[in-house]
Amino acid sequence: MKSIEHRNNCFDIIRLFAAITVIISHQYSLSGMSEPIFLGMSTYGGVAVIVFFAISGFLISKSCMRSKGFVSYMLKRARRIFPALLPCAIFMYLVLGVYLKWGDLSSYINISILKNIISVVTIQGAPPHTGIFEGFIHPYSLNDSLWTLPLEFLCYLLLGMVFFLFKNSLKAMLIAFVVLFIISIYLLFNKTAIVFFGVVLQAFPVRALSFFTGAIMALTINYWSDKKTKQYILIISFTILFSVAYKNEINVLGYVLLSTITIVIGCSFKDRIISGRFDYSYGIYIYSFPVQQFIINKFHFEFYFGMFVSIIVSLFFGFLSWHFVESKFVKVNKSYVKKHDVLGQST
């Protein structure tokens, strides 16, 4: 039986297009050009990240409601994020490293390489390694897409704590949303140099806003799921979004509005193509950056043809990642989770 979140929405397709949008946006920066900006707010890749966070908040809140305890919930989240990062790290540091620079695996592996692989798997980013992308347009950018993962994992933790620690989870989520909104406004005018897992702290609150917007909409879906209400929400959201375009306000309001639009559109159409059968978006997202680096700097294709090739190759890596790694961990024996459900309820 398919899980409920795949029955009456098109989030899998939206995530797939969001992952491809990241590739399109990065094609500009990795080619030494400026990325196009959406309404003066963010790059199109940044908008795609907002879409990812909103959908994660919506779907993961449902997963949270089905979980019997915090431990069970976090195990499911860990199985979804971490396993795919190990082969991705091996691909970046060993496969590309040996092919592009050293040519001999035995003389290449050292403690620095192992530390870098561990850094990727523990969502601390992909540190540059001497020589892998030497001579490239961006020689020190090994995989700049991974910066969002610690932020998303922190959202998982916050959602779990809110849901399992408070009886009225919706009220607690609304309070968390308001707090994040206030912090986002404060950081908009008061920049900080504080770094969290290699990411500047001010990058977190606005993306957490997207996540909690999705989560709140999941918990309140019975109040807005009729066709007329969704139409009103879309009209109001688009009106406000374009009214604050290219203004400072969009740097906070835009995250909430785009997230709201994403969830409403996602719940307005039924996906008959993917519909829970597979999800290549995560694999595409984590592999596309090094894939693009290699294709852009080694083959020197015409810009749009190179973009097309990058999309196709990244889709292939997404296919491999899902069918050979991710899907295996998604289907881990349920008895293992049930055993930890008991532990989670007893804590």
C-alpha atoms as one frame of an Amber mdcrd trajectory, in Angstrom:
protein
   0.000   0.000   0.000   1.279   3.443  -0.847   1.753   5.865   1.974  -0.915
   8.535   2.208   1.326  11.378   1.163   1.704   9.889  -2.311  -2.009   9.434
  -3.052  -3.410  12.838  -3.800  -0.539  15.175  -4.546   2.257  15.780  -7.014
   5.138  16.513  -4.632   7.429  13.884  -6.176   7.212  15.605  -9.554   7.682
  19.051  -7.992  10.813  17.847  -6.171  12.172  16.383  -9.391  11.711  19.701
 -11.191  13.212  21.544  -8.201  16.328  19.353  -8.403  16.623  20.093 -12.131
  16.164  23.811 -11.394  19.192  23.645  -9.084  21.228  22.216 -11.983  20.037
  24.964 -14.333  20.930  27.655 -11.798  24.350  26.168 -11.031  25.156  25.942
 -14.737  25.557  29.714 -14.688  27.779  29.998 -11.613  29.963  27.004 -12.492
  30.465  28.485 -15.961  31.749  31.691 -14.385  28.524  33.644 -14.871  26.075
  35.271 -12.462  23.054  33.148 -11.588  19.652  34.627 -12.507  17.795  36.107
  -9.528  14.107  35.502  -8.830  12.225  38.721  -7.977  15.304  40.204  -6.322
  15.143  37.536  -3.623  17.308  34.545  -4.432  18.807  32.554  -7.266  16.496
  30.054  -8.908  18.506  27.345  -7.189  17.733  29.072  -3.905  14.029  29.084
  -4.789  14.261  25.346  -5.466  15.722  24.880  -1.974  12.703  26.731  -0.528
  10.478  24.275  -2.394  12.426  21.331  -0.935  12.125  22.659   2.617   8.394
  23.354   2.289   7.623  19.889   0.932   9.834  18.276   3.579   7.940  20.108
   6.307   4.604  18.974   4.876   5.492  15.315   4.332   7.717  14.826   7.357
   5.090  16.196   9.726   2.857  13.370   8.474   5.684  10.903   9.090   6.050
  12.387  12.557   2.353  11.829  13.279   2.643   8.178  12.240   5.738   7.562
  14.376   5.296   6.009  17.807   8.199   7.851  19.344  10.959  10.380  18.806
  13.633   7.702  18.290  11.585   5.939  15.610  10.951   9.246  13.861  14.625
  10.270  13.867  15.741   6.829  12.670  13.503   7.214   9.633  14.947  10.641
   8.941  18.526   9.407   9.368  17.926   6.507   6.983  16.691   8.969   4.381
  19.637  11.385   4.529  22.867   9.693   5.556  23.242   6.403   3.586  23.322
   8.065   0.147  26.091  10.421   1.246  28.727   7.692   1.603  28.782   6.607
  -2.078  28.520  10.280  -3.051  31.607  11.083  -0.958  33.483   8.104  -2.414
  32.562   9.276  -5.912  33.857  12.798  -5.248  37.059  12.080  -3.358  38.111
   8.703  -4.744  36.623   8.241  -8.220  37.000  11.841  -9.405  40.188  12.349
  -7.413  41.950   9.342  -8.896  40.666   9.998 -12.420  41.380  13.727 -12.519
  44.619  13.962 -10.616  46.477  10.980  -9.229  45.598   8.015 -11.419  46.660
   5.547  -8.727  44.336   4.751  -5.815  47.004   3.308  -3.502  49.150   6.441
  -3.628  46.134   8.709  -3.317  44.318   7.488  -0.198  45.445   9.171   3.011
  44.017  10.340   6.316  42.968  13.671   4.796  40.793  11.924   2.216  39.169
   9.781   4.910  38.467  12.858   7.042  36.839  14.563   4.071  34.627  11.543
   3.402  33.580  11.504   7.059  32.834  15.219   6.823  30.426  14.605   3.937
  28.698  11.652   5.608  28.221  13.621   8.830  26.681  16.548   6.875  29.560
  18.927   7.578  30.044  19.734   3.904  32.565  18.687   1.260  35.971  20.226
   2.058  38.109  20.983  -1.018  40.968  18.570  -1.568  44.200  19.605  -3.227
  44.181  19.069  -6.949  40.844  17.351  -7.592  39.393  20.305  -9.502  42.692
  22.022 -10.225  42.387  24.322 -13.236  38.583  24.433 -13.027  36.668  27.727
 -13.017  35.853  27.054  -9.347  38.729  24.805  -8.190  37.763  24.815  -4.495
  34.053  24.039  -4.866  33.675  20.280  -4.617  29.988  20.083  -3.758  28.381
  23.345  -2.699  24.893  21.820  -2.741  25.474  19.964   0.526  25.273  23.108
   2.669  21.485  22.733   3.045  21.617  19.268   4.654  22.573  20.274   8.231
  19.869  22.948   8.115  17.258  20.426   7.036  18.361  17.905   9.648  18.071
  20.601  12.327  14.515  21.203  11.101  13.820  17.492  11.606  15.080  17.732
  15.179  13.027  20.835  15.952   9.870  19.346  14.458  10.333  16.126  16.422
  10.873  17.966  19.693   7.858  20.201  19.108   5.647  17.260  18.188   6.649
  14.825  20.919   7.215  17.261  23.791   3.998  19.280  23.503   0.454  17.942
  23.641  -0.870  20.672  21.358   1.636  20.259  18.530  -0.116  22.747  16.219
   0.000  25.497  18.836   3.669  24.723  19.510   4.436  24.819  15.774   2.706
  28.178  15.427   4.784  29.540  18.305   7.951  28.145  16.699   6.926  29.751
  13.405   6.431  33.171  15.026   9.787  32.917  16.820  11.541  31.972  13.563
   9.796  34.830  11.767  10.991  37.351  14.358  14.550  35.964  14.283  14.543
  36.092  10.467  13.559  39.764  10.508  16.205  40.529  13.130  18.956  38.775
  11.144  17.840  40.551   7.984  19.086  43.792   9.521  21.724  42.380  11.882
  24.103  40.056  10.051  25.954  37.416  12.029  29.222  35.594  11.439  28.226
  32.633  13.619  28.745  29.379  11.712  26.762  26.168  12.212  28.131  23.032
  10.496  29.955  25.232   8.021  26.871  27.368   7.301  26.329  30.955   8.445
  23.618  30.848  11.117  21.433  33.486   9.465  20.779  31.036   6.616  18.769
  28.801   8.951  15.731  30.751  10.276  14.246  31.687   6.886  14.573  28.139
   5.573  13.133  26.794   8.803  10.221  29.160   8.122   9.650  27.310   4.845
   9.836  23.965   6.628   7.398  24.949   9.379   5.057  26.563   6.855   4.794
  23.161   5.201   4.364  21.421   8.561   1.608  23.790   9.717  -0.217  23.372
   6.407  -0.090  19.598   6.867  -1.699  19.873  10.300  -4.365  22.298   9.074
  -5.097  20.716   5.694  -8.756  20.068   6.541  -9.297  23.821   6.794  -7.949
  24.789   3.363  -8.075  21.711   1.105 -11.279  22.606  -0.762 -10.844  23.987
  -4.272 -12.182  27.493  -3.609 -10.025  28.053  -0.518  -6.920  26.922  -2.396
  -7.711  29.369  -5.189  -8.035  32.224  -2.696  -4.756  31.254  -1.012  -2.925
  31.221  -4.350  -4.355  34.574  -5.447  -3.475  36.234  -2.133  -0.009  34.643
  -1.977   0.950  35.603  -5.528  -0.413  39.126  -5.031   1.662  39.694  -1.896
   4.719  38.020  -3.438   4.771  40.312  -6.467   3.934  43.367  -4.359   7.107
  42.855  -2.285   9.278  41.854  -5.257  12.693  43.543  -5.257  11.991  44.952
  -1.789  13.734  43.985   1.434  10.542  42.393   2.759  10.712  39.604   0.197
  13.794  38.206   1.938  11.532  36.961   4.733   7.978  37.008   3.378   9.115
  35.337   0.162  10.060  32.161   2.013   6.614  31.868   3.576   4.723  32.795
   0.409   6.671  30.487  -1.928   6.280  27.650   0.569   2.538  28.237   0.786
   2.234  28.324  -3.003   4.268  25.118  -3.310   2.091  23.181  -0.872  -1.199
  24.398  -2.336  -0.132  23.559  -5.901   1.265  20.213  -4.760  -2.057  19.319
  -3.144  -4.093  20.475  -6.148  -2.952  17.859  -8.661  -2.651  14.095  -8.523
   0.565  12.532  -9.769  -0.080   9.496 -11.973   3.512   9.185 -13.210   5.818
   8.777 -10.213   3.285   8.535  -7.380   5.587   7.126  -4.714   7.286   4.622
  -7.025  10.664   6.338  -6.793  12.275   9.608  -5.756  15.377  10.592  -7.703
  15.430  14.197  -6.459  17.779  13.652  -3.501  20.306  11.697  -5.559  20.188
  14.319  -8.294  20.686  17.055  -5.727  23.754  15.570  -4.026  25.518  14.402
  -7.213  24.726  17.180  -9.682  27.301  19.720  -8.459  30.442  17.566  -8.942
  28.921  16.141 -12.132  28.481  19.667 -13.509  31.971  20.671 -12.424  33.396
  17.763 -14.411  31.239  18.247 -17.522  31.665  22.032 -17.724  35.425  22.060
 -17.225  36.413  18.896 -19.086  34.159  18.888 -22.133  33.615  22.619 -22.772
  30.227  22.086 -24.386  28.083  24.966 -25.601  26.286  26.438 -22.550  22.782
  25.030 -23.047  23.945  21.710 -24.445  26.248  21.349 -21.446  23.278  22.097
 -19.197  21.266  19.382 -20.954  24.095  16.844 -20.604  24.478  17.716 -16.913
  20.766  17.136 -16.336  20.827  13.750 -18.088  23.948  12.532 -16.260  22.608
  13.788 -12.916  19.323  11.967 -13.561  21.354   8.810 -14.123  23.145   9.270
 -10.797  19.791   9.954  -9.131  18.523   6.682 -10.609  21.530   4.772  -9.270
  21.348   6.412  -5.863  17.674   5.610  -5.418  17.586   2.040  -6.703  20.885
   0.851  -5.225  21.107   2.810  -1.968  18.218   5.000  -0.839  15.326   2.608
  -1.502  17.107  -0.149   0.428  17.214   1.962   3.573  13.674   3.252   3.134
  12.522  -0.380   3.263  14.548  -1.372   6.320  12.895  -4.122   8.372  10.008
  -2.547  10.283  10.685  -4.722  13.310  13.897  -2.759  13.887  11.932   0.478
  14.013   9.228  -1.029  16.240  11.870  -2.087  18.738  13.034   1.519  18.994
   9.443   2.792  19.155   9.205   1.162  22.569  12.428   2.853  23.654  11.210
   6.188  22.303   7.942   5.967  24.248   9.704   5.069  27.474  11.981   8.123
  27.409
